[in-house]
């Protein structure tokens, strides 16, 4: 499996795709045209295409740290 550049590990890919698959099962519309009807496969294709935005906790913590330092 080739990971998109924005995703740093297979574990993160699976987490992002699983969350997106739950959204699709709950009624969210697909972001891509695909032959598949399975939410898990559709979610994987969306993540591979870079259409599913996500934020890591590390990025959020780093942004918060920058705001605190710049406020002094």
Secondary structure as UniProt FT lines:
FT   TURN            5..6
FT   HELIX           10..25
FT   TURN            26..27
FT   HELIX           39..48
FT   TURN            49..50
FT   HELIX           57..70
//
